[in-house]
């Protein structure tokens, strides 16, 4: 089972009991001992990759927006006084 935490990141939960704590050495739930199915691991890895891609895209948009704002400020600073914008 995959759910989204408050920060928007995916988290894997046990299909049997809903616990979010897993022993990564054994691949089993700490609460009930159920094994994490390979399909659940694959689904979680895909969700993590999608989340990482969305965060990277958002960061790129933020950087581009910031550059655009800096360019606008530089152009305003270069205008001679008294000329309309």
PDB file with SEQRES, HELIX, SHEET and CRYST1 records, atoms N, CA, C and O in Angstrom:
SEQRES   1 A   85  UNK UNK UNK UNK UNK UNK UNK UNK UNK UNK UNK UNK UNK          
SEQRES   2 A   85  UNK UNK UNK UNK UNK UNK UNK UNK UNK UNK UNK UNK UNK          
SEQRES   3 A   85  UNK UNK UNK UNK UNK UNK UNK UNK UNK UNK UNK UNK UNK          
SEQRES   4 A   85  UNK UNK UNK UNK UNK UNK UNK UNK UNK UNK UNK UNK UNK          
SEQRES   5 A   85  UNK UNK UNK UNK UNK UNK UNK UNK UNK UNK UNK UNK UNK          
SEQRES   6 A   85  UNK UNK UNK UNK UNK UNK UNK UNK UNK UNK UNK UNK UNK          
SEQRES   7 A   85  UNK UNK UNK UNK UNK UNK UNK                                  
HELIX    1 AA1 UNK A   38  UNK A   78  1                                  41    
SHEET    1 AA1 2 UNK A   2  UNK A   4  0                                        
SHEET    2 AA1 2 UNK A  10  UNK A  12 -1                                        
SHEET    1 AA2 2 UNK A  22  UNK A  23  0                                        
SHEET    2 AA2 2 UNK A  28  UNK A  29 -1                                        
CRYST1    1.000    1.000    1.000  90.00  90.00  90.00 P 1           1          
ATOM      1  N   UNK A   1       0.855  -1.155   0.000  1.00  0.00           N  
ATOM      2  CA  UNK A   1       0.000   0.000   0.000  1.00  0.00           C  
ATOM      3  C   UNK A   1       0.913   1.232   0.000  1.00  0.00           C  
ATOM      4  O   UNK A   1       1.879   1.299   0.760  1.00  0.00           O  
ATOM      5  N   UNK A   2       0.595   2.201  -0.858  1.00  0.00           N  
ATOM      6  CA  UNK A   2       1.369   3.432  -0.913  1.00  0.00           C  
ATOM      7  C   UNK A   2       0.444   4.588  -0.557  1.00  0.00           C  
ATOM      8  O   UNK A   2      -0.679   4.676  -1.053  1.00  0.00           O  
ATOM      9  N   UNK A   3       0.920   5.457   0.294  1.00  0.00           N  
ATOM     10  CA  UNK A   3       0.179   6.665   0.612  1.00  0.00           C  
ATOM     11  C   UNK A   3       1.143   7.843   0.529  1.00  0.00           C  
ATOM     12  O   UNK A   3       2.354   7.656   0.412  1.00  0.00           O  
ATOM     13  N   UNK A   4       0.610   9.033   0.589  1.00  0.00           N  
ATOM     14  CA  UNK A   4       1.421  10.236   0.480  1.00  0.00           C  
ATOM     15  C   UNK A   4       1.514  10.903   1.842  1.00  0.00           C  
ATOM     16  O   UNK A   4       0.503  11.114   2.512  1.00  0.00           O  
ATOM     17  N   UNK A   5       2.738  11.234   2.248  1.00  0.00           N  
ATOM     18  CA  UNK A   5       2.919  11.905   3.533  1.00  0.00           C  
ATOM     19  C   UNK A   5       2.608  13.395   3.384  1.00  0.00           C  
ATOM     20  O   UNK A   5       2.403  13.862   2.264  1.00  0.00           O  
ATOM     21  N   UNK A   6       2.567  14.153   4.482  1.00  0.00           N  
ATOM     22  CA  UNK A   6       2.223  15.576   4.409  1.00  0.00           C  
ATOM     23  C   UNK A   6       3.143  16.403   3.500  1.00  0.00           C  
ATOM     24  O   UNK A   6       2.727  17.445   2.992  1.00  0.00           O  
ATOM     25  N   UNK A   7       4.364  15.961   3.292  1.00  0.00           N  
ATOM     26  CA  UNK A   7       5.291  16.683   2.413  1.00  0.00           C  
ATOM     27  C   UNK A   7       5.072  16.325   0.948  1.00  0.00           C  
ATOM     28  O   UNK A   7       5.704  16.909   0.068  1.00  0.00           O  
ATOM     29  N   UNK A   8       4.183  15.370   0.678  1.00  0.00           N  
ATOM     30  CA  UNK A   8       3.886  14.971  -0.689  1.00  0.00           C  
ATOM     31  C   UNK A   8       4.667  13.777  -1.187  1.00  0.00           C  
ATOM     32  O   UNK A   8       4.468  13.336  -2.319  1.00  0.00           O  
ATOM     33  N   UNK A   9       5.548  13.248  -0.366  1.00  0.00           N  
ATOM     34  CA  UNK A   9       6.361  12.101  -0.774  1.00  0.00           C  
ATOM     35  C   UNK A   9       5.601  10.796  -0.555  1.00  0.00           C  
ATOM     36  O   UNK A   9       4.828  10.672   0.395  1.00  0.00           O  
ATOM     37  N   UNK A  10       5.823   9.829  -1.434  1.00  0.00           N  
ATOM     38  CA  UNK A  10       5.160   8.539  -1.239  1.00  0.00           C  
ATOM     39  C   UNK A  10       5.808   7.765  -0.090  1.00  0.00           C  
ATOM     40  O   UNK A  10       7.011   7.860   0.151  1.00  0.00           O  
ATOM     41  N   UNK A  11       4.984   7.009   0.597  1.00  0.00           N  
ATOM     42  CA  UNK A  11       5.476   6.128   1.661  1.00  0.00           C  
ATOM     43  C   UNK A  11       4.839   4.766   1.474  1.00  0.00           C  
ATOM     44  O   UNK A  11       3.669   4.656   1.108  1.00  0.00           O  
ATOM     45  N   UNK A  12       5.622   3.733   1.728  1.00  0.00           N  
ATOM     46  CA  UNK A  12       5.142   2.367   1.612  1.00  0.00           C  
ATOM     47  C   UNK A  12       4.584   1.919   2.951  1.00  0.00           C  
ATOM     48  O   UNK A  12       5.211   2.103   3.994  1.00  0.00           O  
ATOM     49  N   UNK A  13       3.410   1.335   2.908  1.00  0.00           N  
ATOM     50  CA  UNK A  13       2.798   0.793   4.120  1.00  0.00           C  
ATOM     51  C   UNK A  13       2.517  -0.691   3.888  1.00  0.00           C  
ATOM     52  O   UNK A  13       2.332  -1.134   2.754  1.00  0.00           O  
ATOM     53  N   UNK A  14       2.490  -1.430   4.961  1.00  0.00           N  
ATOM     54  CA  UNK A  14       2.235  -2.867   4.908  1.00  0.00           C  
ATOM     55  C   UNK A  14       0.829  -3.137   4.367  1.00  0.00           C  
ATOM     56  O   UNK A  14      -0.142  -2.516   4.800  1.00  0.00           O  
ATOM     57  N   UNK A  15       0.734  -4.056   3.431  1.00  0.00           N  
ATOM     58  CA  UNK A  15      -0.568  -4.428   2.875  1.00  0.00           C  
ATOM     59  C   UNK A  15      -1.430  -5.160   3.900  1.00  0.00           C  
ATOM     60  O   UNK A  15      -2.655  -5.176   3.785  1.00  0.00           O  
ATOM     61  N   UNK A  16      -0.796  -5.760   4.894  1.00  0.00           N  
ATOM     62  CA  UNK A  16      -1.536  -6.546   5.887  1.00  0.00           C  
ATOM     63  C   UNK A  16      -2.069  -5.690   7.035  1.00  0.00           C  
ATOM     64  O   UNK A  16      -3.242  -5.791   7.396  1.00  0.00           O  
ATOM     65  N   UNK A  17      -1.199  -4.840   7.613  1.00  0.00           N  
ATOM     66  CA  UNK A  17      -1.611  -4.109   8.817  1.00  0.00           C  
ATOM     67  C   UNK A  17      -1.548  -2.586   8.677  1.00  0.00           C  
ATOM     68  O   UNK A  17      -2.027  -1.867   9.554  1.00  0.00           O  
ATOM     69  N   UNK A  18      -0.968  -2.093   7.594  1.00  0.00           N  
ATOM     70  CA  UNK A  18      -0.893  -0.645   7.384  1.00  0.00           C  
ATOM     71  C   UNK A  18       0.300   0.025   8.033  1.00  0.00           C  
ATOM     72  O   UNK A  18       0.471   1.237   7.903  1.00  0.00           O  
ATOM     73  N   UNK A  19       1.125  -0.737   8.726  1.00  0.00           N  
ATOM     74  CA  UNK A  19       2.319  -0.205   9.378  1.00  0.00           C  
ATOM     75  C   UNK A  19       3.269   0.373   8.327  1.00  0.00           C  
ATOM     76  O   UNK A  19       3.350  -0.137   7.209  1.00  0.00           O  
ATOM     77  N   UNK A  20       3.987   1.437   8.689  1.00  0.00           N  
ATOM     78  CA  UNK A  20       4.935   2.053   7.758  1.00  0.00           C  
ATOM     79  C   UNK A  20       6.377   1.686   8.077  1.00  0.00           C  
ATOM     80  O   UNK A  20       7.293   2.256   7.484  1.00  0.00           O  
ATOM     81  N   UNK A  21       6.602   0.770   8.979  1.00  0.00           N  
ATOM     82  CA  UNK A  21       7.966   0.437   9.391  1.00  0.00           C  
ATOM     83  C   UNK A  21       8.348  -0.943   8.896  1.00  0.00           C  
ATOM     84  O   UNK A  21       7.684  -1.937   9.191  1.00  0.00           O  
ATOM     85  N   UNK A  22       9.428  -0.984   8.139  1.00  0.00           N  
ATOM     86  CA  UNK A  22       9.885  -2.234   7.554  1.00  0.00           C  
ATOM     87  C   UNK A  22      11.333  -2.491   7.919  1.00  0.00           C  
ATOM     88  O   UNK A  22      12.135  -1.565   8.039  1.00  0.00           O  
ATOM     89  N   UNK A  23      11.651  -3.746   8.090  1.00  0.00           N  
ATOM     90  CA  UNK A  23      13.032  -4.175   8.266  1.00  0.00           C  
ATOM     91  C   UNK A  23      13.609  -4.342   6.866  1.00  0.00           C  
ATOM     92  O   UNK A  23      13.243  -5.272   6.148  1.00  0.00           O  
ATOM     93  N   UNK A  24      14.492  -3.461   6.485  1.00  0.00           N  
ATOM     94  CA  UNK A  24      15.031  -3.503   5.122  1.00  0.00           C  
ATOM     95  C   UNK A  24      15.960  -4.693   4.899  1.00  0.00           C  
ATOM     96  O   UNK A  24      16.182  -5.099   3.759  1.00  0.00           O  
ATOM     97  N   UNK A  25      16.494  -5.245   5.961  1.00  0.00           N  
ATOM     98  CA  UNK A  25      17.366  -6.416   5.820  1.00  0.00           C  
ATOM     99  C   UNK A  25      16.554  -7.664   5.479  1.00  0.00           C  
ATOM    100  O   UNK A  25      16.994  -8.501   4.691  1.00  0.00           O  
ATOM    101  N   UNK A  26      15.379  -7.785   6.070  1.00  0.00           N  
ATOM    102  CA  UNK A  26      14.558  -8.972   5.824  1.00  0.00           C  
ATOM    103  C   UNK A  26      13.408  -8.702   4.857  1.00  0.00           C  
ATOM    104  O   UNK A  26      12.805  -9.639   4.334  1.00  0.00           O  
ATOM    105  N   UNK A  27      13.101  -7.430   4.618  1.00  0.00           N  
ATOM    106  CA  UNK A  27      11.993  -7.084   3.729  1.00  0.00           C  
ATOM    107  C   UNK A  27      10.643  -7.421   4.321  1.00  0.00           C  
ATOM    108  O   UNK A  27       9.713  -7.791   3.605  1.00  0.00           O  
ATOM    109  N   UNK A  28      10.538  -7.291   5.650  1.00  0.00           N  
ATOM    110  CA  UNK A  28       9.290  -7.637   6.324  1.00  0.00           C  
ATOM    111  C   UNK A  28       8.828  -6.491   7.219  1.00  0.00           C  
ATOM    112  O   UNK A  28       9.631  -5.671   7.663  1.00  0.00           O  
ATOM    113  N   UNK A  29       7.536  -6.447   7.472  1.00  0.00           N  
ATOM    114  CA  UNK A  29       6.926  -5.446   8.339  1.00  0.00           C  
ATOM    115  C   UNK A  29       7.363  -5.682   9.789  1.00  0.00           C  
ATOM    116  O   UNK A  29       7.376  -6.822  10.253  1.00  0.00           O  
ATOM    117  N   UNK A  30       7.716  -4.621  10.494  1.00  0.00           N  
ATOM    118  CA  UNK A  30       8.079  -4.757  11.912  1.00  0.00           C  
ATOM    119  C   UNK A  30       6.875  -5.123  12.761  1.00  0.00           C  
ATOM    120  O   UNK A  30       7.009  -5.860  13.737  1.00  0.00           O  
ATOM    121  N   UNK A  31       5.705  -4.620  12.404  1.00  0.00           N  
ATOM    122  CA  UNK A  31       4.515  -4.818  13.216  1.00  0.00           C  
ATOM    123  C   UNK A  31       3.984  -6.250  13.136  1.00  0.00           C  
ATOM    124  O   UNK A  31       3.778  -6.897  14.163  1.00  0.00           O  
ATOM    125  N   UNK A  32       3.760  -6.746  11.903  1.00  0.00           N  
ATOM    126  CA  UNK A  32       3.115  -8.054  11.766  1.00  0.00           C  
ATOM    127  C   UNK A  32       4.009  -9.118  11.126  1.00  0.00           C  
ATOM    128  O   UNK A  32       3.647 -10.295  11.107  1.00  0.00           O  
ATOM    129  N   UNK A  33       5.164  -8.721  10.606  1.00  0.00           N  
ATOM    130  CA  UNK A  33       6.093  -9.672  10.017  1.00  0.00           C  
ATOM    131  C   UNK A  33       5.799 -10.058   8.577  1.00  0.00           C  
ATOM    132  O   UNK A  33       6.502 -10.892   8.006  1.00  0.00           O  
ATOM    133  N   UNK A  34       4.760  -9.460   7.978  1.00  0.00           N  
ATOM    134  CA  UNK A  34       4.415  -9.792   6.589  1.00  0.00           C  
ATOM    135  C   UNK A  34       5.533  -9.341   5.652  1.00  0.00           C  
ATOM    136  O   UNK A  34       6.113  -8.269   5.824  1.00  0.00           O  
ATOM    137  N   UNK A  35       5.819 -10.168   4.673  1.00  0.00           N  
ATOM    138  CA  UNK A  35       6.844  -9.835   3.688  1.00  0.00           C  
ATOM    139  C   UNK A  35       6.310  -8.775   2.725  1.00  0.00           C  
ATOM    140  O   UNK A  35       5.125  -8.756   2.394  1.00  0.00           O  
ATOM    141  N   UNK A  36       7.206  -7.899   2.285  1.00  0.00           N  
ATOM    142  CA  UNK A  36       6.846  -6.898   1.281  1.00  0.00           C  
ATOM    143  C   UNK A  36       6.946  -7.577  -0.082  1.00  0.00           C  
ATOM    144  O   UNK A  36       8.005  -8.075  -0.464  1.00  0.00           O  
ATOM    145  N   UNK A  37       5.847  -7.589  -0.797  1.00  0.00           N  
ATOM    146  CA  UNK A  37       5.804  -8.256  -2.108  1.00  0.00           C  
ATOM    147  C   UNK A  37       6.666  -7.501  -3.116  1.00  0.00           C  
ATOM    148  O   UNK A  37       6.748  -6.273  -3.066  1.00  0.00           O  
ATOM    149  N   UNK A  38       7.306  -8.222  -4.025  1.00  0.00           N  
ATOM    150  CA  UNK A  38       8.100  -7.558  -5.071  1.00  0.00           C  
ATOM    151  C   UNK A  38       7.297  -6.539  -5.878  1.00  0.00           C  
ATOM    152  O   UNK A  38       7.830  -5.504  -6.278  1.00  0.00           O  
ATOM    153  N   UNK A  39       6.019  -6.829  -6.116  1.00  0.00           N  
ATOM    154  CA  UNK A  39       5.175  -5.878  -6.853  1.00  0.00           C  
ATOM    155  C   UNK A  39       4.987  -4.586  -6.061  1.00  0.00           C  
ATOM    156  O   UNK A  39       4.965  -3.500  -6.640  1.00  0.00           O  
ATOM    157  N   UNK A  40       4.852  -4.700  -4.740  1.00  0.00           N  
ATOM    158  CA  UNK A  40       4.705  -3.507  -3.893  1.00  0.00           C  
ATOM    159  C   UNK A  40       5.993  -2.688  -3.902  1.00  0.00           C  
ATOM    160  O   UNK A  40       5.952  -1.459  -3.951  1.00  0.00           O  
ATOM    161  N   UNK A  41       7.126  -3.368  -3.857  1.00  0.00           N  
ATOM    162  CA  UNK A  41       8.423  -2.662  -3.934  1.00  0.00           C  
ATOM    163  C   UNK A  41       8.561  -1.929  -5.264  1.00  0.00           C  
ATOM    164  O   UNK A  41       9.005  -0.781  -5.300  1.00  0.00           O  
ATOM    165  N   UNK A  42       8.181  -2.588  -6.355  1.00  0.00           N  
ATOM    166  CA  UNK A  42       8.283  -1.976  -7.689  1.00  0.00           C  
ATOM    167  C   UNK A  42       7.357  -0.770  -7.798  1.00  0.00           C  
ATOM    168  O   UNK A  42       7.736   0.266  -8.345  1.00  0.00           O  
ATOM    169  N   UNK A  43       6.149  -0.910  -7.276  1.00  0.00           N  
ATOM    170  CA  UNK A  43       5.193   0.201  -7.299  1.00  0.00           C  
ATOM    171  C   UNK A  43       5.728   1.382  -6.487  1.00  0.00           C  
ATOM    172  O   UNK A  43       5.596   2.536  -6.896  1.00  0.00           O  
ATOM    173  N   UNK A  44       6.326   1.086  -5.346  1.00  0.00           N  
ATOM    174  CA  UNK A  44       6.892   2.133  -4.494  1.00  0.00           C  
ATOM    175  C   UNK A  44       8.072   2.817  -5.180  1.00  0.00           C  
ATOM    176  O   UNK A  44       8.184   4.042  -5.149  1.00  0.00           O  
ATOM    177  N   UNK A  45       8.944   2.036  -5.794  1.00  0.00           N  
ATOM    178  CA  UNK A  45      10.094   2.611  -6.515  1.00  0.00           C  
ATOM    179  C   UNK A  45       9.613   3.521  -7.643  1.00  0.00           C  
ATOM    180  O   UNK A  45      10.191   4.584  -7.869  1.00  0.00           O  
ATOM    181  N   UNK A  46       8.564   3.113  -8.348  1.00  0.00           N  
ATOM    182  CA  UNK A  46       8.008   3.948  -9.421  1.00  0.00           C  
ATOM    183  C   UNK A  46       7.431   5.242  -8.854  1.00  0.00           C  
ATOM    184  O   UNK A  46       7.609   6.311  -9.437  1.00  0.00           O  
ATOM    185  N   UNK A  47       6.743   5.146  -7.721  1.00  0.00           N  
ATOM    186  CA  UNK A  47       6.181   6.343  -7.089  1.00  0.00           C  
ATOM    187  C   UNK A  47       7.293   7.281  -6.628  1.00  0.00           C  
ATOM    188  O   UNK A  47       7.169   8.498  -6.759  1.00  0.00           O  
ATOM    189  N   UNK A  48       8.373   6.727  -6.093  1.00  0.00           N  
ATOM    190  CA  UNK A  48       9.518   7.559  -5.683  1.00  0.00           C  
ATOM    191  C   UNK A  48      10.144   8.266  -6.885  1.00  0.00           C  
ATOM    192  O   UNK A  48      10.476   9.449  -6.811  1.00  0.00           O  
ATOM    193  N   UNK A  49      10.301   7.543  -7.983  1.00  0.00           N  
ATOM    194  CA  UNK A  49      10.884   8.144  -9.192  1.00  0.00           C  
ATOM    195  C   UNK A  49       9.994   9.267  -9.717  1.00  0.00           C  
ATOM    196  O   UNK A  49      10.488  10.317 -10.128  1.00  0.00           O  
ATOM    197  N   UNK A  50       8.694   9.044  -9.701  1.00  0.00           N  
ATOM    198  CA  UNK A  50       7.752  10.081 -10.155  1.00  0.00           C  
ATOM    199  C   UNK A  50       7.819  11.307  -9.241  1.00  0.00           C  
ATOM    200  O   UNK A  50       7.802  12.443  -9.715  1.00  0.00           O  
ATOM    201  N   UNK A  51       7.894  11.071  -7.937  1.00  0.00           N  
ATOM    202  CA  UNK A  51       7.992  12.177  -6.977  1.00  0.00           C  
ATOM    203  C   UNK A  51       9.277  12.957  -7.191  1.00  0.00           C  
ATOM    204  O   UNK A  51       9.262  14.188  -7.196  1.00  0.00           O  
ATOM    205  N   UNK A  52      10.389  12.256  -7.367  1.00  0.00           N  
ATOM    206  CA  UNK A  52      11.679  12.924  -7.584  1.00  0.00           C  
ATOM    207  C   UNK A  52      11.652  13.750  -8.870  1.00  0.00           C  
ATOM    208  O   UNK A  52      12.179  14.862  -8.904  1.00  0.00           O  
ATOM    209  N   UNK A  53      11.044  13.215  -9.919  1.00  0.00           N  
ATOM    210  CA  UNK A  53      10.950  13.946 -11.184  1.00  0.00           C  
ATOM    211  C   UNK A  53      10.095  15.199 -11.028  1.00  0.00           C  
ATOM    212  O   UNK A  53      10.430  16.253 -11.568  1.00  0.00           O  
ATOM    213  N   UNK A  54       9.001  15.088 -10.296  1.00  0.00           N  
ATOM    214  CA  UNK A  54       8.133  16.260 -10.104  1.00  0.00           C  
ATOM    215  C   UNK A  54       8.836  17.329  -9.277  1.00  0.00           C  
ATOM    216  O   UNK A  54       8.681  18.523  -9.536  1.00  0.00           O  
ATOM    217  N   UNK A  55       9.614  16.898  -8.277  1.00  0.00           N  
ATOM    218  CA  UNK A  55      10.374  17.875  -7.462  1.00  0.00           C  
ATOM    219  C   UNK A  55      11.460  18.548  -8.293  1.00  0.00           C  
ATOM    220  O   UNK A  55      11.693  19.748  -8.148  1.00  0.00           O  
ATOM    221  N   UNK A  56      12.124  17.792  -9.159  1.00  0.00           N  
ATOM    222  CA  UNK A  56      13.165  18.355 -10.022  1.00  0.00           C  
ATOM    223  C   UNK A  56      12.555  19.351 -10.997  1.00  0.00           C  
ATOM    224  O   UNK A  56      13.135  20.408 -11.242  1.00  0.00           O  
ATOM    225  N   UNK A  57      11.395  19.028 -11.555  1.00  0.00           N  
ATOM    226  CA  UNK A  57      10.724  19.939 -12.489  1.00  0.00           C  
ATOM    227  C   UNK A  57      10.299  21.216 -11.781  1.00  0.00           C  
ATOM    228  O   UNK A  57      10.432  22.306 -12.337  1.00  0.00           O  
ATOM    229  N   UNK A  58       9.787  21.092 -10.556  1.00  0.00           N  
ATOM    230  CA  UNK A  58       9.382  22.279  -9.792  1.00  0.00           C  
ATOM    231  C   UNK A  58      10.589  23.146  -9.465  1.00  0.00           C  
ATOM    232  O   UNK A  58      10.504  24.372  -9.531  1.00  0.00           O  
ATOM    233  N   UNK A  59      11.703  22.530  -9.115  1.00  0.00           N  
ATOM    234  CA  UNK A  59      12.923  23.289  -8.812  1.00  0.00           C  
ATOM    235  C   UNK A  59      13.428  24.011 -10.054  1.00  0.00           C  
ATOM    236  O   UNK A  59      13.890  25.149  -9.965  1.00  0.00           O  
ATOM    237  N   UNK A  60      13.344  23.360 -11.208  1.00  0.00           N  
ATOM    238  CA  UNK A  60      13.774  23.998 -12.458  1.00  0.00           C  
ATOM    239  C   UNK A  60      12.877  25.183 -12.783  1.00  0.00           C  
ATOM    240  O   UNK A  60      13.368  26.228 -13.210  1.00  0.00           O  
ATOM    241  N   UNK A  61      11.559  25.034 -12.586  1.00  0.00           N  
ATOM    242  CA  UNK A  61      10.644  26.163 -12.818  1.00  0.00           C  
ATOM    243  C   UNK A  61      10.969  27.316 -11.889  1.00  0.00           C  
ATOM    244  O   UNK A  61      10.966  28.474 -12.306  1.00  0.00           O  
ATOM    245  N   UNK A  62      11.252  27.003 -10.620  1.00  0.00           N  
ATOM    246  CA  UNK A  62      11.596  28.052  -9.651  1.00  0.00           C  
ATOM    247  C   UNK A  62      12.869  28.782 -10.065  1.00  0.00           C  
ATOM    248  O   UNK A  62      12.941  30.008  -9.985  1.00  0.00           O  
ATOM    249  N   UNK A  63      13.883  28.017 -10.513  1.00  0.00           N  
ATOM    250  CA  UNK A  63      15.138  28.646 -10.948  1.00  0.00           C  
ATOM    251  C   UNK A  63      14.910  29.529 -12.165  1.00  0.00           C  
ATOM    252  O   UNK A  63      15.445  30.635 -12.240  1.00  0.00           O  
ATOM    253  N   UNK A  64      14.123  29.049 -13.115  1.00  0.00           N  
ATOM    254  CA  UNK A  64      13.837  29.838 -14.313  1.00  0.00           C  
ATOM    255  C   UNK A  64      13.053  31.095 -13.963  1.00  0.00           C  
ATOM    256  O   UNK A  64      13.317  32.163 -14.515  1.00  0.00           O  
ATOM    257  N   UNK A  65      12.101  30.981 -13.059  1.00  0.00           N  
ATOM    258  CA  UNK A  65      11.321  32.138 -12.626  1.00  0.00           C  
ATOM    259  C   UNK A  65      12.226  33.148 -11.937  1.00  0.00           C  
ATOM    260  O   UNK A  65      12.114  34.351 -12.173  1.00  0.00           O  
ATOM    261  N   UNK A  66      13.116  32.664 -11.092  1.00  0.00           N  
ATOM    262  CA  UNK A  66      14.029  33.555 -10.381  1.00  0.00           C  
ATOM    263  C   UNK A  66      14.947  34.272 -11.379  1.00  0.00           C  
ATOM    264  O   UNK A  66      15.191  35.471 -11.243  1.00  0.00           O  
ATOM    265  N   UNK A  67      15.451  33.550 -12.370  1.00  0.00           N  
ATOM    266  CA  UNK A  67      16.297  34.174 -13.398  1.00  0.00           C  
ATOM    267  C   UNK A  67      15.521  35.233 -14.164  1.00  0.00           C  
ATOM    268  O   UNK A  67      16.047  36.306 -14.461  1.00  0.00           O  
ATOM    269  N   UNK A  68      14.276  34.929 -14.480  1.00  0.00           N  
ATOM    270  CA  UNK A  68      13.434  35.898 -15.189  1.00  0.00           C  
ATOM    271  C   UNK A  68      13.216  37.144 -14.361  1.00  0.00           C  
ATOM    272  O   UNK A  68      13.259  38.256 -14.887  1.00  0.00           O  
ATOM    273  N   UNK A  69      12.980  36.969 -13.061  1.00  0.00           N  
ATOM    274  CA  UNK A  69      12.808  38.113 -12.166  1.00  0.00           C  
ATOM    275  C   UNK A  69      14.083  38.942 -12.100  1.00  0.00           C  
ATOM    276  O   UNK A  69      14.027  40.171 -12.107  1.00  0.00           O  
ATOM    277  N   UNK A  70      15.234  38.273 -12.037  1.00  0.00           N  
ATOM    278  CA  UNK A  70      16.510  38.992 -11.985  1.00  0.00           C  
ATOM    279  C   UNK A  70      16.759  39.744 -13.287  1.00  0.00           C  
ATOM    280  O   UNK A  70      17.270  40.864 -13.266  1.00  0.00           O  
ATOM    281  N   UNK A  71      16.402  39.137 -14.427  1.00  0.00           N  
ATOM    282  CA  UNK A  71      16.556  39.806 -15.717  1.00  0.00           C  
ATOM    283  C   UNK A  71      15.674  41.047 -15.784  1.00  0.00           C  
ATOM    284  O   UNK A  71      16.110  42.098 -16.255  1.00  0.00           O  
ATOM    285  N   UNK A  72      14.427  40.926 -15.312  1.00  0.00           N  
ATOM    286  CA  UNK A  72      13.516  42.072 -15.311  1.00  0.00           C  
ATOM    287  C   UNK A  72      14.065  43.200 -14.445  1.00  0.00           C  
ATOM    288  O   UNK A  72      13.986  44.367 -14.828  1.00  0.00           O  
ATOM    289  N   UNK A  73      14.617  42.866 -13.289  1.00  0.00           N  
ATOM    290  CA  UNK A  73      15.176  43.876 -12.402  1.00  0.00           C  
ATOM    291  C   UNK A  73      16.379  44.549 -13.044  1.00  0.00           C  
ATOM    292  O   UNK A  73      16.555  45.760 -12.915  1.00  0.00           O  
ATOM    293  N   UNK A  74      17.201  43.781 -13.729  1.00  0.00           N  
ATOM    294  CA  UNK A  74      18.377  44.340 -14.397  1.00  0.00           C  
ATOM    295  C   UNK A  74      17.978  45.273 -15.522  1.00  0.00           C  
ATOM    296  O   UNK A  74      18.603  46.316 -15.711  1.00  0.00           O  
ATOM    297  N   UNK A  75      16.944  44.914 -16.272  1.00  0.00           N  
ATOM    298  CA  UNK A  75      16.479  45.776 -17.357  1.00  0.00           C  
ATOM    299  C   UNK A  75      15.894  47.068 -16.814  1.00  0.00           C  
ATOM    300  O   UNK A  75      16.109  48.133 -17.391  1.00  0.00           O  
ATOM    301  N   UNK A  76      15.159  46.991 -15.713  1.00  0.00           N  
ATOM    302  CA  UNK A  76      14.613  48.203 -15.110  1.00  0.00           C  
ATOM    303  C   UNK A  76      15.725  49.112 -14.615  1.00  0.00           C  
ATOM    304  O   UNK A  76      15.637  50.334 -14.733  1.00  0.00           O  
ATOM    305  N   UNK A  77      16.777  48.510 -14.057  1.00  0.00           N  
ATOM    306  CA  UNK A  77      17.888  49.302 -13.527  1.00  0.00           C  
ATOM    307  C   UNK A  77      18.666  49.985 -14.649  1.00  0.00           C  
ATOM    308  O   UNK A  77      19.295  51.017 -14.412  1.00  0.00           O  
ATOM    309  N   UNK A  78      18.640  49.437 -15.863  1.00  0.00           N  
ATOM    310  CA  UNK A  78      19.394  50.003 -16.969  1.00  0.00           C  
ATOM    311  C   UNK A  78      18.644  51.116 -17.693  1.00  0.00           C  
ATOM    312  O   UNK A  78      19.252  51.828 -18.492  1.00  0.00           O  
ATOM    313  N   UNK A  79      17.355  51.293 -17.448  1.00  0.00           N  
ATOM    314  CA  UNK A  79      16.595  52.335 -18.126  1.00  0.00           C  
ATOM    315  C   UNK A  79      17.024  53.713 -17.602  1.00  0.00           C  
ATOM    316  O   UNK A  79      17.256  53.889 -16.406  1.00  0.00           O  
ATOM    317  N   UNK A  80      17.123  54.672 -18.506  1.00  0.00           N  
ATOM    318  CA  UNK A  80      17.456  56.018 -18.040  1.00  0.00           C  
ATOM    319  C   UNK A  80      16.317  56.601 -17.223  1.00  0.00           C  
ATOM    320  O   UNK A  80      15.154  56.278 -17.464  1.00  0.00           O  
ATOM    321  N   UNK A  81      16.636  57.452 -16.264  1.00  0.00           N  
ATOM    322  CA  UNK A  81      15.575  58.047 -15.439  1.00  0.00           C  
ATOM    323  C   UNK A  81      14.662  58.904 -16.306  1.00  0.00           C  
ATOM    324  O   UNK A  81      15.093  59.521 -17.280  1.00  0.00           O  
ATOM    325  N   UNK A  82      13.403  58.924 -15.928  1.00  0.00           N  
ATOM    326  CA  UNK A  82      12.433  59.763 -16.609  1.00  0.00           C  
ATOM    327  C   UNK A  82      11.793  59.112 -17.822  1.00  0.00           C  
ATOM    328  O   UNK A  82      10.838  59.662 -18.370  1.00  0.00           O  
ATOM    329  N   UNK A  83      12.280  57.975 -18.254  1.00  0.00           N  
ATOM    330  CA  UNK A  83      11.654  57.299 -19.398  1.00  0.00           C  
ATOM    331  C   UNK A  83      10.573  56.345 -18.891  1.00  0.00           C  
ATOM    332  O   UNK A  83      10.731  55.708 -17.849  1.00  0.00           O  
ATOM    333  N   UNK A  84       9.483  56.256 -19.635  1.00  0.00           N  
ATOM    334  CA  UNK A  84       8.408  55.330 -19.202  1.00  0.00           C  
ATOM    335  C   UNK A  84       8.884  53.887 -19.312  1.00  0.00           C  
ATOM    336  O   UNK A  84       9.768  53.552 -20.101  1.00  0.00           O  
ATOM    337  N   UNK A  85       8.278  53.070 -18.510  1.00  0.00           N  
ATOM    338  CA  UNK A  85       8.623  51.647 -18.482  1.00  0.00           C  
ATOM    339  C   UNK A  85       7.867  51.003 -19.552  1.00  0.00           C  
ATOM    340  O   UNK A  85       7.978  49.793 -19.744  1.00  0.00           O  
TER     341      UNK A  85                                                      
END                                                                             
